[in-house]
Amino acid sequence: MTTASSSTWFALPRRPPRPPCADPRQTDVSLRIVRTRDELPSLRRDWERMRNEFGLPTLETEPNHFLAVLPTITPPADPEVALFHAGNRPCAMIIARRSTRRLERRLGYLRARCARLRCIDVVYGGLISDGSPAAARAVLDHLAALTRDGVDCITFNHLPLTHTLYRALTDKQIFRAAHAHPAQRHWRFSLTRPPGADKRAPVPWTACLRDPVASPSPPTLDEYFRRHKSLKSRKNMRHSERRLAAHFDGDVSLERATRPDDIDSFIREADVITSASYQGPIGAGLGDPITQRAILISAAERGELRSYVLRCGGKAIAFQTGIVCRNAYHLQSTAFLPRHASLSPGQVLLVKVLRDLVEHGITTVDYGLGDAQYKQVYGTYCWEEATIRLFARTPRGRAESLIDQIARQGDDLARRLVGRTGSSNCIKRLWRAALRRLPKHAPHHAEDVRR
């Protein structure tokens, strides 16, 4: 087993940790851990191979993106990347960050932070395995060793329910202090994959592993809408565009920001829009401008940035930003000025962006996590994901595990009660109106937020 030099993040254990592959039948599985930025490039070839062959390629697991985000994390975080080899080939990988921070608990929009913990946060899509039993045992043994030797909490951000390791990670016989948060849908739009009879029914995550491939003759967006949207829906889309244009005397335009030189002006305008909406106080929307700038510049330098501003009457009233990854556009954030909500600027912008993407040969849009109305309307299919937390069996870990369980059950109960009374939309409107009156604060990196 090869391990990188130790970090000063936490004290070394008094006794050597149990090897991650203690079973004699698994002696050919080795582990390498990288905990410094300088060593990450040495993993690139195997990193790309694992990501391309066995993982759903996400932005968070793209090596350049991972390196661009790392220095901007608050509180400071270091890499924690584990690569498993079976013989001469990689068989599993964990792409994560380690830090000392406070976990956030949520009850609806309310947030509460607790004690500082020594955490490892597995990024979205960062748990990759070839599906073999040997790889699974090696990964589970390594995670168990971490919780025994200095880590208070390991978080898997939005792990698909059909992931090969999901059932093992939530098995109380393997990890007694494992908590799975309520599952959420992850939506995608595909021009070449027609929606099924019930597109809200989640598909197996394994069906989405392969990268989207550009069709030699994909239909146009108008053809797609004619086939899969009702006449009423198409009329509503056209009516929204005409109403917005009439309000601004036809002065409506879509501007693209794709170069590094475009980013500063884009962030300034997007930050103004985010600050005016309910998303600003909760750290959503554009989010932290410093982190966003690093992400957008990295994507622009790779030629993968697609950011848009809807300008009406000479002023920016809505924005959307995303990054292209393997012929799929991953929507990162979007917002509009609330005072123009009656004109549906968000919907108009979304349709205009879809048209622009299709014209440039991009036929898949990843909307990310959440059941927002626009995702259900313009999405083609979805799968389910849930955040998992593994707590150490230490006094601190046990206490935080209990708090996390109580908060999670309280949030779930509140959501079910609101759902039964049918007051969900009313509560959202009232809460968002109250949030708009609060000052914006910078977000924390407790979880990779996938909207």
C-alpha positions as CSV (number, residue, x, y, z in Angstrom):
1,M,0.0,0.0,0.0
2,T,1.4,3.4,-1.0
3,T,0.3,6.4,1.0
4,A,1.2,10.1,0.5
5,S,2.9,12.1,3.3
6,S,0.7,12.8,6.3
7,S,-1.0,16.2,6.8
8,T,-1.1,18.3,9.9
9,W,-4.8,18.3,9.7
10,F,-5.2,15.8,12.5
11,A,-2.8,13.9,14.7
12,L,-1.5,10.5,13.6
13,P,-3.2,7.5,15.2
14,R,-1.4,5.9,18.1
15,R,-1.6,2.5,16.4
16,P,-1.3,1.8,12.6
17,P,-4.6,1.8,10.9
18,R,-5.9,-1.6,9.6
19,P,-4.9,-2.0,6.0
20,P,-7.9,-1.3,3.7
21,C,-7.5,-4.8,2.1
22,A,-7.0,-7.0,5.1
23,D,-8.7,-10.0,3.6
24,P,-6.0,-12.3,2.2
25,R,-8.1,-12.8,-0.9
26,Q,-7.7,-9.1,-1.7
27,T,-3.9,-8.7,-1.4
28,D,-3.7,-7.6,-5.1
29,V,-5.7,-4.4,-4.3
30,S,-3.5,-1.5,-3.3
31,L,-4.3,2.0,-2.2
32,R,-2.7,5.4,-2.8
33,I,-3.8,8.5,-1.0
34,V,-2.9,12.0,-2.2
35,R,-3.3,14.9,0.3
36,T,-1.4,17.7,-1.4
37,R,-2.2,19.7,-4.6
38,D,1.3,19.1,-6.0
39,E,0.7,15.4,-6.1
40,L,-2.7,15.5,-7.9
41,P,-1.3,15.7,-11.5
42,S,0.4,12.3,-11.0
43,L,-3.1,10.8,-10.8
44,R,-4.5,12.4,-13.9
45,R,-4.2,9.4,-16.3
46,D,-5.9,7.0,-13.9
47,W,-8.3,9.7,-12.7
48,E,-9.5,10.3,-16.3
49,R,-9.7,6.6,-17.0
50,M,-11.9,5.9,-13.9
51,R,-14.1,8.9,-14.6
52,N,-14.7,8.0,-18.2
53,E,-15.2,4.3,-17.8
54,F,-17.1,3.9,-14.6
55,G,-18.4,7.3,-13.4
56,L,-21.0,9.8,-14.5
57,P,-18.8,12.6,-15.7
58,T,-19.6,15.6,-13.5
59,L,-18.0,18.9,-13.3
60,E,-17.0,18.3,-9.7
61,T,-14.8,15.3,-10.7
62,E,-13.1,17.1,-13.6
63,P,-9.5,17.5,-12.5
64,N,-9.1,21.1,-13.6
65,H,-12.4,22.1,-12.1
66,F,-11.5,20.3,-8.8
67,L,-8.1,22.2,-8.7
68,A,-9.8,25.5,-9.5
69,V,-12.3,25.3,-6.7
70,L,-10.0,24.0,-4.0
71,P,-8.1,27.2,-3.1
72,T,-11.4,29.2,-2.9
73,I,-13.1,26.9,-0.3
74,T,-14.0,28.5,3.1
75,P,-13.0,27.2,5.5
76,P,-9.7,26.0,3.9
77,A,-9.8,22.5,2.5
78,D,-7.1,20.1,1.2
79,P,-7.5,17.3,-1.3
80,E,-8.2,13.8,-0.1
81,V,-8.1,11.6,-3.2
82,A,-7.8,7.8,-2.8
83,L,-7.0,5.6,-5.8
84,F,-7.4,1.8,-5.6
85,H,-5.5,-0.5,-8.0
86,A,-6.3,-4.2,-8.6
87,G,-3.1,-5.4,-10.1
88,N,-2.0,-2.9,-12.8
89,R,-5.4,-1.3,-13.4
90,P,-7.4,1.2,-11.3
91,C,-10.6,-0.3,-9.8
92,A,-12.0,2.4,-7.6
93,M,-11.5,6.1,-6.7
94,I,-12.7,8.5,-4.0
95,I,-12.4,12.2,-4.9
96,A,-12.9,14.3,-1.8
97,R,-11.8,17.3,0.2
98,R,-10.9,17.4,3.9
99,S,-11.3,20.3,6.3
100,T,-12.3,21.2,9.8
101,R,-15.7,22.8,9.6
102,R,-19.2,23.0,11.0
103,L,-22.0,20.9,9.5
104,E,-25.2,22.6,8.5
105,R,-28.6,21.3,9.4
106,R,-31.7,22.4,7.7
107,L,-35.4,22.6,8.6
108,G,-36.9,23.8,5.3
109,Y,-35.1,27.1,4.6
110,L,-33.9,27.4,8.2
111,R,-30.2,26.5,8.9
112,A,-28.3,25.7,12.0
113,R,-24.6,25.1,12.4
114,C,-23.1,22.9,15.1
115,A,-19.7,22.0,16.5
116,R,-16.5,22.0,14.3
117,L,-15.8,18.5,13.0
118,R,-12.9,16.9,11.1
119,C,-14.7,16.2,7.8
120,I,-14.1,14.5,4.5
121,D,-16.5,15.7,1.8
122,V,-16.7,13.4,-1.3
123,V,-17.6,15.7,-4.2
124,Y,-20.6,15.0,-6.4
125,G,-19.8,12.0,-8.5
126,G,-16.6,11.4,-6.6
127,L,-17.2,7.8,-5.5
128,I,-16.2,5.7,-8.5
129,S,-16.0,1.9,-8.7
130,D,-15.7,-0.7,-11.4
131,G,-18.4,-2.7,-9.6
132,S,-16.2,-5.6,-8.6
133,P,-16.5,-7.1,-5.1
134,A,-12.8,-6.6,-4.4
135,A,-13.1,-2.9,-5.2
136,A,-16.2,-2.6,-3.0
137,R,-14.5,-4.3,0.0
138,A,-11.4,-2.1,-0.4
139,V,-13.4,1.1,-0.5
140,L,-15.6,0.1,2.5
141,D,-12.6,-0.9,4.6
142,H,-10.8,2.3,3.8
143,L,-13.8,4.4,4.8
144,A,-14.2,2.4,8.1
145,A,-10.5,3.0,8.8
146,L,-10.9,6.7,8.3
147,T,-13.8,6.9,10.8
148,R,-11.6,5.1,13.4
149,D,-8.5,7.1,12.9
150,G,-9.3,10.8,13.2
151,V,-12.3,11.7,10.9
152,D,-15.5,12.7,12.6
153,C,-17.8,12.7,9.5
154,I,-17.6,11.6,5.9
155,T,-20.2,13.1,3.5
156,F,-21.2,11.7,0.1
157,N,-22.8,14.6,-1.7
158,H,-25.9,13.4,-3.7
159,L,-25.1,9.7,-4.3
160,P,-27.4,8.0,-6.8
161,L,-29.7,5.5,-5.1
162,T,-28.8,2.9,-7.8
163,H,-25.0,3.4,-7.3
164,T,-23.2,0.1,-6.7
165,L,-22.1,1.2,-3.2
166,Y,-25.3,3.0,-2.0
167,R,-26.8,0.0,-0.3
168,A,-23.5,-0.9,1.5
169,L,-23.0,2.6,2.7
170,T,-26.5,2.8,4.2
171,D,-26.3,-0.7,5.8
172,K,-26.3,-0.3,9.6
173,Q,-24.5,-3.6,10.0
174,I,-21.5,-2.1,8.1
175,F,-21.7,1.6,9.2
176,R,-23.8,1.8,12.4
177,A,-23.8,5.7,12.3
178,A,-24.8,6.1,8.7
179,H,-27.5,8.6,7.8
180,A,-29.1,8.9,4.4
181,H,-31.0,12.2,3.8
182,P,-34.3,12.1,1.8
183,A,-33.8,11.4,-1.9
184,Q,-34.2,14.1,-4.5
185,R,-34.7,13.9,-8.2
186,H,-31.9,14.9,-10.6
187,W,-33.3,16.2,-13.9
188,R,-31.9,16.2,-17.4
189,F,-33.1,17.4,-20.8
190,S,-32.2,15.4,-23.9
191,L,-33.1,16.4,-27.5
192,T,-32.4,12.9,-28.7
193,R,-34.0,11.0,-25.8
194,P,-37.8,11.4,-25.9
195,P,-39.5,11.5,-22.5
196,G,-41.3,8.4,-21.4
197,A,-45.0,8.0,-20.6
198,D,-44.2,9.1,-17.0
199,K,-41.0,11.1,-17.1
200,R,-41.2,11.7,-13.3
201,A,-40.5,8.0,-12.7
202,P,-36.7,7.8,-11.9
203,V,-34.5,5.8,-14.3
204,P,-31.6,3.7,-13.1
205,W,-28.5,5.7,-12.7
206,T,-26.5,3.1,-14.6
207,A,-28.5,4.1,-17.7
208,C,-27.0,7.6,-17.5
209,L,-23.4,6.6,-17.1
210,R,-22.4,6.9,-20.7
211,D,-21.6,10.4,-22.0
212,P,-24.3,11.9,-24.3
213,V,-23.3,11.4,-27.9
214,A,-24.2,14.0,-30.5
215,S,-26.8,12.6,-32.9
216,P,-25.8,12.9,-36.6
217,S,-29.2,14.4,-37.4
218,P,-30.9,15.6,-34.2
219,P,-34.3,17.3,-34.4
220,T,-34.6,21.0,-34.0
221,L,-35.9,22.4,-30.8
222,D,-39.1,23.4,-32.5
223,E,-39.6,19.9,-33.8
224,Y,-39.0,18.5,-30.3
225,F,-41.6,20.9,-28.8
226,R,-44.1,19.9,-31.5
227,R,-43.6,16.2,-30.7
228,H,-43.5,16.4,-26.9
229,K,-45.2,19.6,-25.8
230,S,-48.9,20.3,-25.9
231,L,-50.4,23.0,-28.0
232,K,-51.2,25.0,-24.9
233,S,-47.6,24.8,-23.6
234,R,-46.2,26.0,-26.9
235,K,-48.7,28.9,-27.0
236,N,-47.7,29.9,-23.4
237,M,-44.0,29.9,-24.4
238,R,-44.7,32.2,-27.4
239,H,-47.0,34.4,-25.4
240,S,-44.3,34.9,-22.7
241,E,-41.7,36.0,-25.3
242,R,-44.1,38.4,-27.0
243,R,-45.3,39.9,-23.6
244,L,-41.7,40.5,-22.5
245,A,-40.7,42.0,-25.8
246,A,-43.8,44.3,-25.8
247,H,-43.0,45.5,-22.3
248,F,-39.5,46.6,-23.3
249,D,-40.6,47.9,-26.8
250,G,-38.7,45.0,-28.5
251,D,-35.4,45.8,-26.8
252,V,-34.7,42.2,-25.7
253,S,-31.4,40.4,-26.4
254,L,-29.4,37.4,-25.3
255,E,-25.8,38.0,-24.6
256,R,-23.2,35.2,-24.2
257,A,-20.1,35.3,-22.0
258,T,-17.6,32.5,-22.9
259,R,-14.2,34.1,-22.7
260,P,-12.0,34.9,-19.7
261,D,-12.3,38.6,-20.5
262,D,-16.1,38.4,-20.2
263,I,-16.2,37.0,-16.7
264,D,-15.7,40.1,-14.5
265,S,-18.5,42.1,-16.1
266,F,-20.8,39.0,-16.1
267,I,-20.2,38.4,-12.4
268,R,-21.0,42.0,-11.5
269,E,-24.3,41.9,-13.3
270,A,-25.2,38.4,-12.0
271,D,-24.3,39.4,-8.5
272,V,-26.7,42.4,-8.6
273,I,-29.5,40.1,-9.8
274,T,-28.8,37.4,-7.2
275,S,-28.7,40.0,-4.4
276,A,-32.2,41.2,-5.3
277,S,-33.7,37.7,-5.3
278,Y,-34.4,35.4,-2.4
279,Q,-31.3,33.3,-3.4
280,G,-28.8,35.9,-2.2
281,P,-29.4,35.5,1.6
282,I,-29.2,31.7,1.4
283,G,-26.0,31.7,-0.7
284,A,-27.7,30.2,-3.8
285,G,-27.9,31.8,-7.2
286,L,-24.5,33.0,-8.3
287,G,-23.1,32.2,-4.8
288,D,-19.7,33.4,-3.7
289,P,-18.2,35.6,-6.5
290,I,-14.6,34.6,-5.6
291,T,-15.4,30.9,-6.0
292,Q,-17.5,31.5,-9.1
293,R,-14.8,33.6,-10.7
294,A,-12.3,30.7,-10.3
295,I,-14.7,28.2,-11.7
296,L,-15.8,30.3,-14.7
297,I,-12.2,31.3,-15.6
298,S,-11.1,27.7,-15.5
299,A,-14.0,26.7,-17.7
300,A,-13.5,29.6,-20.1
301,E,-9.8,28.7,-20.5
302,R,-10.9,25.2,-21.5
303,G,-13.5,26.6,-24.0
304,E,-16.4,25.0,-22.0
305,L,-18.0,28.1,-20.5
306,R,-21.6,29.1,-21.5
307,S,-22.9,32.0,-19.5
308,Y,-25.9,34.1,-20.6
309,V,-27.5,37.4,-19.7
310,L,-31.0,38.4,-20.8
311,R,-30.8,42.1,-21.4
312,C,-34.1,44.1,-21.7
313,G,-34.2,47.8,-22.1
314,G,-30.4,48.0,-21.9
315,K,-30.4,46.4,-18.4
316,A,-29.7,42.8,-17.3
317,I,-32.8,41.3,-15.8
318,A,-31.8,37.6,-15.7
319,F,-28.8,35.4,-16.1
320,Q,-27.9,31.8,-16.4
321,T,-24.4,30.2,-16.3
322,G,-23.3,26.7,-17.1
323,I,-20.4,24.6,-18.3
324,V,-20.2,22.1,-21.1
325,C,-18.8,18.7,-20.1
326,R,-18.8,15.8,-22.7
327,N,-21.4,17.4,-25.0
328,A,-23.7,18.0,-22.0
329,Y,-24.4,21.5,-20.6
330,H,-24.4,21.5,-16.8
331,L,-26.5,24.4,-15.5
332,Q,-24.7,26.0,-12.5
333,S,-26.9,28.9,-11.5
334,T,-29.8,31.1,-12.7
335,A,-31.8,34.0,-11.3
336,F,-33.9,37.0,-12.4
337,L,-35.0,40.3,-10.9
338,P,-38.1,39.7,-8.8
339,R,-39.8,42.9,-10.0
340,H,-40.1,41.4,-13.5
341,A,-41.5,38.0,-12.3
342,S,-44.9,38.6,-13.9
343,L,-43.1,38.7,-17.3
344,S,-41.6,35.2,-16.9
345,P,-38.0,36.3,-17.7
346,G,-36.6,33.0,-16.3
347,Q,-38.7,30.9,-18.7
348,V,-37.9,33.2,-21.7
349,L,-34.2,33.0,-20.9
350,L,-34.3,29.2,-20.5
351,V,-35.9,28.7,-23.9
352,K,-33.5,31.1,-25.6
353,V,-30.5,29.3,-24.0
354,L,-31.9,26.0,-25.2
355,R,-32.1,27.3,-28.7
356,D,-28.5,28.6,-28.6
357,L,-27.2,25.4,-27.2
358,V,-29.0,23.3,-29.8
359,E,-27.7,25.5,-32.6
360,H,-24.2,24.8,-31.4
361,G,-24.6,21.1,-31.4
362,I,-25.3,20.6,-27.6
363,T,-28.3,18.3,-27.2
364,T,-28.2,17.5,-23.5
365,V,-28.8,19.8,-20.6
366,D,-28.2,18.7,-17.0
367,Y,-30.4,20.8,-14.6
368,G,-29.0,19.2,-11.5
369,L,-30.8,18.4,-8.3
370,G,-34.2,19.5,-7.2
371,D,-37.8,19.4,-8.4
372,A,-38.2,23.0,-9.5
373,Q,-41.1,23.5,-11.9
374,Y,-38.9,24.5,-14.9
375,K,-37.0,21.3,-14.5
376,Q,-40.1,19.2,-14.6
377,V,-41.5,21.1,-17.6
378,Y,-38.3,21.1,-19.7
379,G,-36.7,17.9,-18.3
380,T,-36.8,14.7,-20.2
381,Y,-35.8,12.1,-17.5
382,C,-34.6,12.0,-14.0
383,W,-32.9,9.7,-11.4
384,E,-32.8,9.9,-7.6
385,E,-29.9,10.9,-5.3
386,A,-29.4,11.3,-1.6
387,T,-26.7,12.7,0.6
388,I,-25.1,10.2,3.0
389,R,-23.1,11.0,6.1
390,L,-20.9,8.4,8.0
391,F,-20.1,9.4,11.6
392,A,-17.3,8.1,13.7
393,R,-18.1,6.0,16.8
394,T,-16.4,8.6,19.0
395,P,-18.2,10.7,21.6
396,R,-18.1,13.7,19.3
397,G,-19.2,11.6,16.3
398,R,-22.0,9.9,18.3
399,A,-23.3,13.3,19.5
400,E,-23.3,14.8,16.0
401,S,-24.9,11.6,14.6
402,L,-27.8,12.0,17.1
403,I,-28.2,15.7,16.3
404,D,-28.1,15.0,12.5
405,Q,-30.7,12.3,12.9
406,I,-33.1,14.5,14.9
407,A,-32.7,17.4,12.4
408,R,-33.2,15.1,9.4
409,Q,-36.4,13.5,10.9
410,G,-37.7,16.9,11.9
411,D,-37.2,18.3,8.4
412,D,-38.8,15.2,6.8
413,L,-41.8,15.5,9.2
414,A,-42.3,19.2,8.4
415,R,-42.1,18.5,4.7
416,R,-44.7,15.8,4.9
417,L,-47.1,17.9,7.0
418,V,-46.7,20.8,4.6
419,G,-47.3,18.5,1.6
420,R,-50.5,17.1,3.2
421,T,-52.0,20.5,3.8
422,G,-51.1,21.7,0.3
423,S,-49.5,24.9,1.6
424,S,-46.0,24.3,0.2
425,N,-46.1,26.9,-2.5
426,C,-47.7,29.5,-0.2
427,I,-44.9,29.0,2.4
428,K,-42.2,29.2,-0.2
429,R,-43.6,32.5,-1.5
430,L,-43.8,34.0,2.0
431,W,-40.4,32.8,3.0
432,R,-38.7,33.9,-0.2
433,A,-40.3,37.3,0.2
434,A,-38.8,37.6,3.7
435,L,-35.4,36.4,2.5
436,R,-35.3,39.2,-0.1
437,R,-35.3,41.7,2.8
438,L,-32.2,40.1,4.4
439,P,-28.6,40.9,3.6
440,K,-26.7,38.5,1.4
441,H,-24.1,36.3,3.0
442,A,-21.3,34.1,1.6
443,P,-22.1,30.4,1.2
444,H,-20.3,27.6,3.0
445,H,-19.0,24.5,1.3
446,A,-20.9,22.1,3.5
447,E,-22.3,20.4,0.4
448,D,-21.9,20.8,-3.3
449,V,-25.2,22.5,-4.0
450,R,-26.9,21.0,-7.0
451,R,-30.1,22.8,-7.8
